[in-house]
Amino acid sequence: MARPEEATTERGYRWITEHFVRPSFGDRKVASIRTLELDHWYQQLRTGGGAGGRPLSGRTVRLCHTVMRQSLEQARKWGLIARNPAVDATPPAARRTEIKPPSIAQVHGLLKAAFEFDPDFGVYLWRLAVTGCRRGEACALRWTDIHWEPAEIAISRSIAQIDQERIEKDTKTHQARRVAIDEATRELLREFHLRARERALAVGVALADDAFLFSEEPDGSAPWRPDVCTNWFGRLRAELGLDHVRLHDVRHFVATALGDAGTNIATISARLGHRDKATMLNIYSHSFPAADAEAGALMGTSLGAVPNGRGRSRSGSAS
């Protein structure tokens, strides 16, 4: 049986195959496919391959290239073709878009709306805004992951959706981590725990010690689906006129807020669960204008006053 992360990847590749690869190449002999044809296909997908003829994202086109390259490479190994034409093809380059996290006022508005919509979802969104964890990581939290003294949360799993099945798997980077929480968050979780226990007792069941924090079941036996959390968040942001803010942007908010406050890169990277500090630098290095302004001021102060000769030309006359 495939591991959960492998099953998730397989599902994504299957979707790419059914929606893009098969309609374009399903009736073709692999030996007839040429590199130039693949490059034209990538361009067509990029400019109008999406729903309703809309442009397809570069990331999705690169996934199409990955499926084609791996499929044609297998054909080469089987002796059906002498050379893999996708090796020399040129999919669109990966370009990082500028991170534009929500402001603190917008996050406050979203949190207020979340608690009014559903107190449980309010706690869920608060968790994301405090720790910066991924949506699936929050869905996978169990009460045994909450440590009251010292106040920490252990993050070691994630929930993924494969068809209609919820799968508990490793985190994205396959690494466990602990993140510290403040006193207000600890008290919020204590109240939430008490509410969950009372809710279970009201229907005659017990809340297991390792029950999921966020569950539709009174006994906490099944986690929330990550896509449902995204849908709930979408309703709230629409009500607030924040259609440009995604649930994942709450994670970006945490990273940039900590960076602007002077928190070092290593600490932010560990808290967010990046594989290494380079990931943090690649994604957020251009998103800390306040920190960069402080760096500029520091260097100016270190150099001291500008030399008096600044107004003279090389010949010695005034410029």
QUIHUNOR-V785688 format. One record per residue. OMEGA is omega in degrees with one decimal (NA if undefined). NEAR is the number of other C-alpha atoms within 8 Angstrom. D_CENTER is the distance of its C-alpha to the mean C-alpha in whole Angstrom. Layout:
omega=<OMEGA | OMEGA>
near=<NEAR | NEAR>
d_center=<D_CENTER | D_CENTER>
//
This chain:
omega=<-179.1 | 175.4 | -177.1 | -178.8 | 176.5 | 178.5 | 178.0 | 178.0 | 179.8 | 179.8 | 178.9 | 178.6 | 178.5 | 179.0 | 178.1 | -179.0 | -176.0 | -174.2 | -173.2 | -174.3 | -176.4 | 178.6 | -176.6 | -172.8 | -174.8 | -178.2 | -176.3 | 169.9 | -175.5 | -178.4 | -178.1 | -176.4 | -177.6 | -179.2 | -179.5 | 179.2 | 178.0 | 178.4 | 176.6 | 179.4 | 177.8 | -179.2 | 179.0 | 177.9 | -176.2 | -175.7 | -177.9 | -176.9 | -178.5 | -179.7 | 178.6 | 179.5 | 179.2 | 178.6 | 177.4 | -178.1 | 177.9 | 179.8 | -179.3 | 177.3 | 177.9 | 174.5 | 175.3 | 178.0 | -179.9 | 179.8 | -180.0 | -177.5 | -179.0 | 179.6 | -179.5 | 176.4 | 176.6 | 177.0 | 177.9 | -179.8 | 179.2 | 178.5 | -179.3 | 176.3 | -179.0 | -177.2 | 178.8 | -177.4 | -178.7 | -179.9 | -177.8 | 179.0 | -174.4 | 175.1 | 178.9 | -179.1 | 177.0 | 178.8 | 178.6 | 175.6 | -178.8 | 179.2 | 177.7 | -176.8 | 175.7 | 177.5 | 178.5 | 178.4 | 179.2 | 177.6 | 176.3 | 179.0 | 179.0 | 178.1 | 179.3 | 179.5 | -179.3 | 179.4 | 177.7 | 179.6 | -178.8 | -178.9 | 178.4 | 178.9 | 174.3 | 177.6 | 179.1 | -177.9 | 176.4 | 178.6 | 179.3 | -176.4 | 179.1 | -172.8 | -176.1 | -178.4 | 179.4 | -175.6 | 179.5 | 177.3 | 177.6 | 179.1 | -176.1 | -176.6 | 173.6 | -177.7 | 176.3 | 177.3 | -179.0 | 179.4 | -172.9 | -179.0 | -7.9 | -175.8 | -177.9 | 174.0 | 177.2 | 179.8 | -175.5 | -177.5 | 177.3 | 176.1 | 176.1 | 179.7 | 176.3 | -170.5 | 179.6 | -175.7 | 174.1 | -176.4 | 174.9 | -174.6 | 175.8 | 172.3 | -177.1 | -178.4 | -179.4 | -179.0 | 174.8 | 178.5 | 173.8 | 178.5 | 178.9 | 176.5 | -178.0 | -176.7 | -179.0 | 179.2 | 177.8 | 179.6 | 177.0 | 179.0 | 175.9 | 178.6 | 179.2 | 178.6 | 178.6 | 179.4 | 179.4 | 178.4 | 179.3 | 179.5 | 178.8 | -179.8 | -178.3 | 179.4 | 172.9 | 176.1 | 179.0 | 175.7 | -177.8 | 179.2 | -178.9 | 178.4 | 175.5 | 177.0 | -172.7 | -173.2 | 173.5 | -179.6 | -179.7 | -179.4 | 177.9 | -173.2 | -178.8 | -177.0 | 170.2 | 172.9 | 179.2 | -178.6 | 176.1 | 176.7 | 178.1 | 179.1 | 177.4 | 179.1 | 179.2 | 177.9 | -178.1 | -177.5 | 177.9 | 179.1 | -178.3 | -178.7 | -178.1 | -175.2 | -178.7 | -176.9 | 177.2 | 177.5 | -179.5 | 179.9 | 174.6 | 176.3 | 176.8 | 178.0 | -179.4 | -177.3 | -177.1 | 178.0 | 178.3 | 179.2 | 179.0 | 179.5 | 176.9 | 177.6 | -176.1 | -174.7 | -177.6 | -179.6 | 179.5 | -178.7 | 179.7 | -178.1 | -178.8 | 177.5 | 174.2 | 179.7 | 177.0 | -176.6 | -179.6 | 177.2 | 178.8 | -178.4 | -179.2 | -175.1 | -167.0 | -174.2 | -179.3 | -172.9 | -179.0 | -177.1 | -179.3 | 178.8 | 179.5 | 177.2 | 177.2 | 178.8 | 178.5 | 179.2 | -179.9 | -179.3 | 177.6 | 178.7 | -179.0 | -178.0 | 179.9 | -175.9 | 175.9 | -179.1 | -176.5 | -176.3 | -174.8 | -175.4 | -177.4 | 175.3 | -178.9 | 179.8 | 179.3 | 177.6 | 178.7 | -179.8 | NA>
near=<2 | 5 | 6 | 10 | 8 | 8 | 10 | 11 | 8 | 8 | 9 | 8 | 10 | 8 | 8 | 12 | 11 | 9 | 8 | 9 | 12 | 10 | 8 | 7 | 7 | 7 | 6 | 7 | 6 | 9 | 6 | 6 | 10 | 7 | 10 | 7 | 8 | 11 | 11 | 8 | 8 | 12 | 8 | 9 | 12 | 12 | 9 | 10 | 11 | 9 | 5 | 4 | 7 | 9 | 10 | 12 | 7 | 10 | 7 | 8 | 14 | 10 | 10 | 12 | 11 | 8 | 11 | 10 | 12 | 8 | 8 | 12 | 9 | 8 | 11 | 12 | 7 | 7 | 7 | 9 | 10 | 6 | 5 | 10 | 11 | 11 | 6 | 6 | 10 | 5 | 9 | 8 | 5 | 6 | 4 | 5 | 4 | 6 | 8 | 7 | 10 | 10 | 7 | 6 | 6 | 8 | 11 | 8 | 9 | 11 | 11 | 9 | 10 | 14 | 12 | 8 | 8 | 8 | 9 | 9 | 10 | 15 | 12 | 10 | 10 | 9 | 12 | 14 | 12 | 8 | 11 | 15 | 12 | 9 | 11 | 11 | 14 | 12 | 15 | 13 | 13 | 10 | 10 | 8 | 9 | 10 | 10 | 7 | 5 | 6 | 12 | 12 | 11 | 11 | 12 | 11 | 12 | 15 | 15 | 13 | 12 | 10 | 4 | 5 | 6 | 10 | 9 | 10 | 10 | 11 | 12 | 6 | 8 | 7 | 10 | 10 | 10 | 9 | 10 | 8 | 11 | 7 | 7 | 6 | 9 | 11 | 8 | 9 | 9 | 8 | 8 | 10 | 9 | 8 | 8 | 10 | 10 | 8 | 9 | 13 | 10 | 7 | 7 | 6 | 9 | 8 | 12 | 7 | 6 | 7 | 12 | 14 | 12 | 11 | 11 | 8 | 7 | 12 | 10 | 14 | 9 | 8 | 14 | 10 | 12 | 12 | 7 | 8 | 10 | 9 | 8 | 8 | 11 | 11 | 8 | 11 | 12 | 9 | 7 | 8 | 6 | 8 | 8 | 4 | 9 | 9 | 10 | 8 | 11 | 14 | 14 | 12 | 13 | 12 | 12 | 12 | 8 | 10 | 13 | 11 | 7 | 7 | 9 | 7 | 10 | 7 | 8 | 13 | 13 | 10 | 13 | 11 | 11 | 11 | 7 | 8 | 10 | 6 | 10 | 13 | 9 | 7 | 9 | 11 | 8 | 7 | 9 | 11 | 8 | 7 | 11 | 8 | 8 | 8 | 8 | 8 | 8 | 8 | 8 | 8 | 7 | 6 | 7 | 6 | 4 | 6 | 5 | 5 | 5 | 6 | 7 | 10 | 8 | 5 | 5 | 6 | 7 | 6 | 5>
d_center=<27 | 23 | 21 | 18 | 15 | 18 | 19 | 15 | 16 | 19 | 18 | 16 | 19 | 22 | 20 | 20 | 24 | 25 | 24 | 24 | 26 | 29 | 30 | 31 | 32 | 33 | 37 | 37 | 38 | 36 | 39 | 39 | 35 | 35 | 33 | 34 | 33 | 30 | 29 | 31 | 28 | 25 | 27 | 28 | 24 | 23 | 25 | 26 | 24 | 22 | 23 | 27 | 27 | 24 | 22 | 20 | 16 | 17 | 14 | 16 | 19 | 18 | 17 | 21 | 22 | 21 | 22 | 26 | 26 | 26 | 28 | 30 | 30 | 31 | 34 | 35 | 35 | 37 | 40 | 39 | 38 | 39 | 36 | 33 | 33 | 29 | 29 | 31 | 29 | 26 | 23 | 21 | 20 | 16 | 16 | 13 | 13 | 14 | 12 | 14 | 12 | 15 | 18 | 19 | 22 | 19 | 17 | 21 | 21 | 18 | 19 | 23 | 22 | 20 | 23 | 26 | 24 | 24 | 24 | 22 | 19 | 20 | 19 | 16 | 15 | 17 | 15 | 12 | 13 | 15 | 13 | 10 | 9 | 6 | 8 | 10 | 11 | 12 | 14 | 15 | 17 | 21 | 24 | 25 | 21 | 23 | 25 | 27 | 29 | 28 | 25 | 22 | 19 | 19 | 15 | 16 | 15 | 12 | 13 | 13 | 15 | 18 | 20 | 21 | 21 | 18 | 18 | 17 | 16 | 15 | 12 | 9 | 12 | 15 | 15 | 16 | 17 | 18 | 18 | 20 | 21 | 23 | 27 | 26 | 22 | 25 | 27 | 25 | 24 | 28 | 28 | 26 | 27 | 31 | 30 | 28 | 31 | 34 | 32 | 32 | 36 | 37 | 37 | 38 | 35 | 34 | 31 | 30 | 29 | 26 | 25 | 22 | 21 | 19 | 22 | 24 | 27 | 29 | 29 | 25 | 26 | 23 | 19 | 18 | 16 | 12 | 13 | 16 | 14 | 12 | 16 | 17 | 15 | 16 | 19 | 19 | 18 | 20 | 23 | 22 | 22 | 19 | 18 | 15 | 13 | 10 | 9 | 5 | 8 | 10 | 7 | 9 | 12 | 12 | 12 | 14 | 17 | 17 | 18 | 20 | 22 | 23 | 21 | 21 | 18 | 18 | 18 | 15 | 13 | 15 | 14 | 10 | 11 | 10 | 13 | 15 | 16 | 16 | 12 | 12 | 15 | 14 | 11 | 13 | 17 | 18 | 16 | 19 | 22 | 24 | 23 | 25 | 27 | 28 | 28 | 31 | 33 | 33 | 34 | 37 | 38 | 39 | 41 | 43 | 45 | 45 | 49 | 52 | 52 | 49 | 52 | 54 | 54 | 54 | 58 | 58 | 59 | 57 | 54>
//
